[in-house]
């Protein structure tokens, strides 16, 4: 597995070895040993799978307690994926990193606990799979405002995004609950 650093050192893009032939392809989408070798020593407890149409924007989500690390990938289509560092003790607090993930390139990303995470669909549709290091905890779920001017994330949207109610009313970074 190839590890590709991002502008925020704790967020990693992972490129698996893909074996292809005239029948199709094969790759390991999760291997505890390979991830540990990449510096990711995580216990995953839950798998999530979503399907969304073009211009759906999901995020920026996090859990203030029961913080989740996420290993994310796309199995159909493509998304623009974003992670925002919400760890006050981090030198990259308040900074974000964004990148494309697609079914075509098979890349995955590691989003550690302490980050808000979201994505927007750039293809006609996308299926997004992710493993989490803690269970979903609705009482602790928070949403960072996707279009916070302080973050100024240039989401690659074609028109207005399709948003859930909680994403429309997210909290700006300046008043968001964050991590120590």
Buried (B, 14 or more C-beta within 10 A) or exposed (E): BEBEEBEBEBBBBBBBEEEEEEEEEEBEEBEEEBBEEBEBEBEBEEEEEEEBEBBBBBBBBBBBEBBBBBBBBBBBBBBBBBBBBBBEEBEBBBEBBBBBBBBEBBBBBBBBBBBBBBBBBBBEEBBBBBBBBBEBEEEBBBBBBBBBEEBEBEBBBEEEBBBEEEBEEBBEBEEBEBBE
